[in-house]
Amino acid sequence: MKNTPAKRQVLVTGCASGIGRAQTELFLENGDHVVGIDKQAPSSLTHPHFCFIQADLTTDLTSVFFALPHTFDIICNTAGILDDYKPLLELTDTEFETVFQTNLLAVINITRQFLPQMIDKQSGIIINMCSIASFVAGGGGAAYTTAKHALAGFTKQLALDYARSGVQIFGIAPGAVKTGMTQADFNDNNGKMAEWVANETPVGRWADPIEIAELTLFLASGKASYMHGEILKIDGGWTLK
């Protein structure tokens, strides 16, 4: 008789919409168990293997850790916020700190919480949601670009420090993805900004969240066992320019 493979335990932050929602649905379709965290509840997302925790990653992490399982096989640090492309002098201290808390410090704190258990098991996969703003300016404002550059550095250093631990660490760097976070580009000025972004992207379009989720599923599959610490761009060629 064949042994039934154990279901993987997956954590996805930012699960209510956009890339996090697409990741959550794809993992569930793959037969995994998913715990999702978001400030808002994901509408119409019900599944026997899905557990949702409503929380703000900038303020509620301590209570969240009490509610979460002891360990995970896969962690997707996907939650993030934009800064409306504001330059430094248009950003308040609070705005800058909120972007950093969400896009960087929450990732560090979640990793610090669950990495020891992964090391003990000598297995696990951590996937951080970086951005083209991790490599170039213009993908966000001063706070977003700074936080995403820092997240890329954290991802690389983490991967180097724990390369022989059995834990794989990756980053994904999307370009323009049509999500709730970028909806303003489609609403403002009759969608002129969204049209400009598509035209400036070498492949001529925005990405769909499922495309990022499919890359996530591959990285989480274990098939990329000799790949480590890479931050994979999925940007329609934006950073080729």
ZAFIRO-120811 format. One record per atom (N, C-alpha, C): residue in three letters; x, y, z. Coordinates in pm, whole numbers, plus 50000, padded with zeros to 5 digits. Example, Ala and Ser with C-alpha at 12.3 -4.5 7.8 and 13.67 -1.06 7.14 Angstrom:
ALA513194943150780;ALA512304955050780;ALA513204967050780;SER512854977550708;SER513674989450714;SER512905000350787;
***
This chain:
MET500854988150000;MET500005000050000;MET500895012450000;LYS500495022349916;LYS501275034749909;LYS501035043250033;ASN502115049450082;ASN501955058850192;ASN501405071950139;THR500395077450205;THR499855090350165;THR500795101350214;PRO501265109850123;PRO502195120350166;PRO501525129750265;ALA502285133950366;ALA501755143050466;ALA501445156550402;LYS500345162350445;LYS499985175550395;LYS500945185950451;ARG501375194950366;ARG502285205450411;ARG501515216450483;GLN502135222050586;GLN501555233350659;GLN502155246150603;VAL501285255050554;VAL501725267050484;VAL501175279450554;LEU502025289450571;LEU501605302450623;LEU501695312750510;VAL500605320050489;VAL500585330750387;VAL500095343550454;THR500925353950454;THR500465366950501;THR499925374850383;GLY498935383550412;GLY498305391050304;GLY497415382250219;CYS496685372950284;CYS495955362550210;CYS494615366950155;ALA494145378950192;ALA492785382650158;ALA492605386950013;SER493675391449950;SER493535396649814;SER494855395749740;GLY494805398749612;GLY496015399949532;GLY496855387249527;ILE498165389049538;ILE499095377849526;ILE498895367849640;GLY498715372949762;GLY498515363949876;GLY497275355349861;ARG496215361049809;ARG494985353349784;ARG495245342549680;ALA495925346149571;ALA496225336449466;ALA497125325349518;GLN498105328749601;GLN498965318449661;GLN498165309049748;THR497315314649831;THR496495306549922;THR495635296649845;GLU494955301549744;GLU494065292849666;GLU494835281849594;LEU496015285249544;LEU496795275449470;LEU497365264749563;PHE497825268649680;PHE498285258649777;PHE497145249349818;LEU495965254949840;LEU494815246749877;LEU494445237049765;GLU494485241849642;GLU494215233049527;GLU495245221749519;ASN496455224549568;ASN497525214649565;ASN497415204549679;GLY496445206549769;GLY496235197249878;GLY496905201050008;ASP497485213150014;ASP498165217650135;ASP497185223450236;HIS497625224450360;HIS496885231450465;HIS497455245450477;VAL496595255550478;VAL497045269450476;VAL496465277150595;VAL497355284250664;VAL496935294450760;VAL497195307950695;GLY496165316150685;GLY496285329250624;GLY496115340350726;ILE496895350850711;ILE496795362550799;ILE496555374850713;ASP495605383250758;ASP495365395850688;ASP494575404950781;LYS494615417950751;LYS493825427450828;LYS492345426250796;GLN492035422150672;GLN490645420550631;GLN490365405950599;ALA489145402050619;ALA488775388150594;ALA488675385550444;PRO489165374050398;PRO489065370750256;PRO487645366450222;SER486975373850136;SER485595370650103;SER485525357950019;SER484535349950047;SER484235337749970;SER485395327949963;LEU486235327950065;LEU487335318350068;LEU487095308650184;THR486435297850151;THR486175287550251;THR486725274250200;HIS487415267450288;HIS488025254550251;HIS488315247150381;PRO488105234150383;PRO488345226750508;PRO489795227150556;HIS490715230250466;HIS492125230650504;HIS492655244950516;PHE491735254550525;PHE492135268650537;PHE491715274250672;CYS492665280450741;CYS492405287050869;CYS492805301650855;PHE491895310650888;PHE492155324950873;PHE492305331551010;ILE493335340051022;ILE493535348051142;ILE493545362751100;GLN492585370251153;GLN492515384451121;GLN493415392151215;ALA494395399051160;ALA495375405951244;ALA496125416251161;ASP496645426151231;ASP497525436251173;ASP498965432351208;LEU499765429651108;LEU501125424851131;LEU502005435251199;THR501595447851196;THR502415458151258;THR502165459351408;THR501045453851457;THR500695455651598;THR500315442851671;ASP499885432651598;ASP499265420951661;ASP500095408251660;LEU501365409151624;LEU502135396851601;LEU502255388151726;THR502415394351841;THR502585386351963;THR501375377451986;SER500175383151974;SER498955375151993;SER498785365151879;VAL499205368851759;VAL499115359651645;VAL499965347351670;PHE501175349251721;PHE502065337851744;PHE501465327751842;PHE500705332651939;PHE500045323452032;PHE498985315051961;ALA498365320851856;ALA497285313951787;ALA497775304651676;LEU499005306551631;LEU499515298751519;LEU500055285251563;PRO500125275751469;PRO500785262951499;PRO502255265051537;HIS502845254651591;HIS504235255551638;HIS505215257751524;THR504915252251409;THR505865253051298;THR505125252251165;PHE505835255751058;PHE505295254850922;PHE506345248550832;ASP505865242550723;ASP506765237350620;ASP507145248250521;ILE506195257350496;ILE506395268050398;ILE505855280950457;ILE506635291550445;ILE506175304750488;ILE506275314250370;CYS505165320550337;CYS505125330650231;CYS504865344250296;ASN505915352250307;ASN505795365750361;ASN505385375050249;THR504085375950226;THR503555382650108;THR502955396150136;ALA502445398350257;ALA501755410950288;ALA502655422950264;GLY502075433450208;GLY502835445650184;GLY501915457250153;ILE502435469250168;ILE501665481250135;ILE502545490650053;LEU501885499049973;LEU502575509149895;LEU502645522349971;ASP503345531949915;ASP503465545149978;ASP503035556249884;ASP502175552849786;ASP501665562549689;ASP502775569449611;TYR503925562849598;TYR505045568049520;TYR505545581649570;LYS505385584049700;LYS505755597049756;LYS507265598049775;PRO507855609549738;PRO509265612049772;PRO509385615049921;LEU510605614949970;LEU510865615850113;LEU510165627650180;LEU510255639550122;LEU509745651450189;LEU508225652150190;GLU507565643050119;GLU506095642450124;GLU505595631350215;LEU506525623750274;LEU506165612850365;LEU506305617350510;THR505295614550590;THR505425617050733;THR506235605750796;ASP506725608150916;ASP507445597650989;ASP506555585351008;THR505285587651038;THR504355576551060;THR504175568250935;GLU504025574950820;GLU503865567650695;GLU505105559150665;PHE506275565150684;PHE507515557850658;PHE507625545650749;GLU507335547650877;GLU507455536750974;GLU506445525650946;THR505235529250903;THR504205519150875;THR504615510350758;VAL505175516450654;VAL505655508750539;VAL506765499250583;PHE507685504150665;PHE508785495650713;PHE508275484450803;GLN507355487650891;GLN506805477450981;GLN506135466250902;THR505395469850799;THR504635459950721;THR505525452250626;ASN506355459350550;ASN507095453250440;ASN508405446850481;LEU508925450450598;LEU510225445150639;LEU510215438950779;LEU509825446750879;LEU509975442051017;LEU509045430351048;ALA507855430150990;ALA506955418751012;ALA507575405950955;VAL508235407150841;VAL508915395550780;VAL510025390550873;ILE510805399850926;ILE511895396051016;ILE511355389151141;ASN510285394651197;ASN509735388951320;ASN509125375151297;ILE508415373451186;ILE507845360251155;ILE508955350151132;THR509985354251060;THR511115345151035;THR511795341351166;ARG512015351051251;ARG512655348251380;ARG511825338351463;GLN510505339151449;GLN509635330351527;GLN509705315851480;PHE509745313551348;PHE509575299951296;PHE510835293551238;LEU511875301551214;LEU513115295851161;LEU513735285451255;PRO513755287451387;PRO514365277251473;PRO513735263451459;GLN512415262951446;GLN511745249951429;GLN512085243651295;MET512195251951191;MET512595246751060;MET514015241051066;ILE514895248151136;ILE516275243251149;ILE516305230151226;ASP515485229051330;ASP515415216551406;ASP514985204851318;LYS514045207551225;LYS513565196951134;LYS514505194951016;GLN515405204550997;GLN516305204750880;GLN515515204850749;SER514415212050751;SER513615213850630;SER512705225850647;GLY512315231350535;GLY511425242850536;GLY511775252250422;ILE510795260050380;ILE510995269450270;ILE510375282850309;ILE511155293350298;ILE510695306950325;ILE510765314850195;ILE509655321150160;ILE509585328850035;ILE509135343050069;ASN510035352650050;ASN509745366650080;ASN509335374049954;MET508295382349967;MET507805389849852;MET508575402949840;CYS509615402349758;CYS510385414349726;CYS509665421849614;SER510385428249526;SER509765436749425;SER510855441249328;ILE510425446349212;ILE511415453049128;ILE512005464949204;ALA511235470149301;ALA511745481049385;ALA512835476349480;SER513115463249482;SER514265458049555;SER515555459949476;PHE515425463449348;PHE516585464549260;PHE516765478549201;VAL515655485149170;VAL515735497949101;VAL514815508049169;ALA515055520749143;ALA514155531249190;ALA512975532349093;GLY511895538249140;GLY510735540649055;GLY509625530649071;GLY509895519449138;GLY508835509649160;GLY507945513349276;GLY508325523649349;GLY507555528749461;GLY508145542049501;GLY507675547349614;GLY508245559549666;GLY509445556649755;ALA509835566649833;ALA511055565349914;ALA510935554450019;ALA509795553450085;ALA509625543450191;ALA509555529350133;TYR508765527650029;TYR508575514349970;TYR509885509149910;THR510555517549833;THR511805513249769;THR512865510049871;THR512965518149975;THR513955515550080;THR513645502450152;ALA512385500350187;ALA511995488150258;ALA512225475750172;LYS511925476650044;LYS512075464949957;LYS513555462149927;HIS514375472449918;HIS515825470149907;HIS516325463050033;ALA515865467650148;ALA516275461450274;ALA515785447050282;LEU514575444350234;LEU514045430650236;LEU514895421450148;ALA515355426450035;ALA516235418549949;ALA517535415350021;GLY518095425250089;GLY519325422850164;GLY519125412950276;PHE518015414050347;PHE517695404550454;PHE517565390450399;THR516885389150286;THR516675376050224;THR518005369550187;LYS518885377250126;LYS520185371850084;LYS521055368050204;GLN521095376750304;GLN521925373750421;GLN521375361850498;LEU520065361050510;LEU519435349650577;LEU519795336750506;ALA519715337150374;ALA520025325250295;ALA521485321050313;LEU522375330750316;LEU523795327650333;LEU524065321950472;ASP523495328150573;ASP523765324150711;ASP523245310050741;TYR522155306050674;TYR521525293150707;TYR521525283650587;ALA522525285050501;ALA522565277250378;ALA522675262350404;ARG523285258350516;ARG523475244050544;ARG522505238850650;SER521455246250673;SER520505242550777;SER519395233150728;GLY519305231650595;GLY518185224050538;GLY516995232750503;VAL517085245650536;VAL515995255050506;VAL516335262750379;GLN515415262850283;GLN515605270550160;GLN514945284150174;ILE515615294250123;ILE515125308050135;ILE515175314649997;PHE514055320549960;PHE513935326949829;PHE513265340549842;GLY513415348449738;GLY512625360449721;GLY511985360249584;ILE510835366649573;ILE510195368649443;ILE510065383649423;ALA510415388349304;ALA510405402749276;ALA509465405549158;PRO508175407649187;PRO507245410749078;PRO507415424949028;GLY506995426848905;GLY506855440248851;GLY505425444748871;ALA504805449448765;ALA503435454648774;ALA502435443148779;VAL501745441848891;VAL500755431248910;VAL499415437848939;LYS498385433548871;LYS497055439448889;LYS496425433749016;THR496445441549123;THR495885437449251;THR495105449249310;GLY494485446849425;GLY493815457749493;GLY494765468949530;MET496015465349559;MET497005475249599;MET497345484749485;THR497225480149361;THR497565488549246;THR496325493449171;GLN495145491349229;GLN493915494749159;GLN493825509549127;ALA494435517849210;ALA494375532349185;ALA494965535949049;ASP495945528149004;ASP496545530948873;ASP495535529048760;PHE494535520648784;PHE493515518048683;PHE492325527648696;ASN492145533348815;ASN490995542048840;ASN491285556748812;ASP492515561148842;ASP492835575248830;ASP493015579448684;ASN492465591148651;ASN492695597248519;ASN492385587448405;ASN491235580548420;ASN490785571048316;ASN491795560048286;GLY492535556148389;GLY493475545048371;GLY494735548448296;LYS495045561348287;LYS496235565448211;LYS497515559648270;MET497595559248405;MET498795553848468;MET498955539048437;ALA497865531448447;ALA497935517148416;ALA498335514848271;GLU497825523148183;GLU498185521948040;GLU499665525048020;TRP500155535448089;TRP501575539148077;TRP502455527748127;VAL502095521748242;VAL502905510848298;VAL502945499148200;ALA501805495548143;ALA501775484448047;ALA502655487547926;ASN502585499847877;ASN503385503547761;ASN504875503747792;GLU505235507247916;GLU506645507747957;GLU507205493947989;THR506325484348012;THR506765470648039;THR507085463847906;PRO508265458247888;PRO508635452547758;PRO507625442647701;VAL506995434447784;VAL506025424847729;VAL504665431247704;GLY504485443747747;GLY503315451447710;GLY502055449147792;ARG502195443747914;ARG500995441447995;ARG501355440548143;TRP500315440648225;TRP500435438048367;TRP500385422948391;ALA500935418748504;ALA500845404648543;ALA499545402248619;ASP499105389748618;ASP497985385448700;ASP498545378848826;PRO497905380448941;PRO498425374349063;PRO498705359349053;ILE497935352248973;ILE498135337748963;ILE499505334548906;GLU500055343448823;GLU501385340948767;GLU502465341248876;ILE502295349948974;ILE503225350349086;ILE503015338149176;ALA501745334349192;ALA501435322649275;ALA502025309949215;GLU501985308649084;GLU502535296549020;GLU504045295649039;LEU504735307049035;LEU506175307049064;LEU506405303149210;THR505565308249299;THR505655304749441;THR505525289649460;LEU504545283749394;LEU504305269349411;LEU505505261249363;PHE506145265649255;PHE507345258749208;PHE508465259649311;LEU508705271649363;LEU509775273249462;LEU509485265049587;ALA508215263549619;ALA507825256049739;ALA507775241049715;SER507975236749592;SER507825222649557;SER509005214049601;GLY510145220349627;GLY511355212649656;GLY512115208749531;LYS511575211749413;LYS512235208049288;LYS513435217049257;ALA513475228649323;ALA514605237749302;ALA515605236049416;SER516005223649440;SER516785220549560;SER518205226249558;TYR518735229449441;TYR520075235249434;TYR520035250449416;MET518825255849416;MET518655270349409;MET518495275549551;HIS519235285749586;HIS519195290549725;HIS519535305349730;GLY518695312849799;GLY518965327049819;GLY518695335849698;GLU518115329949594;GLU517825337849474;GLU516585346449494;ILE516625358349435;ILE515435366849429;ILE515025367249282;LEU513955360149252;LEU513565358049113;LEU512665369349065;LYS513115376148961;LYS512305386848901;LYS511215380748812;ILE510025385848826;ILE508915382148737;ILE508225395348702;ASP508855402548609;ASP508515416748590;ASP508235420548445;GLY508015410548360;GLY507715413648220;GLY508855420548148;GLY510055419348204;GLY511225425448141;GLY511515439548186;TRP510795444348289;TRP510955458448332;TRP512395461948364;THR513085453348437;THR514455456448481;THR515495453448374;LEU515065449748254;LEU516015448348144;LEU516405461948087;LYS515575471848113;LYS515775484948048;LYS516975492348109;
***
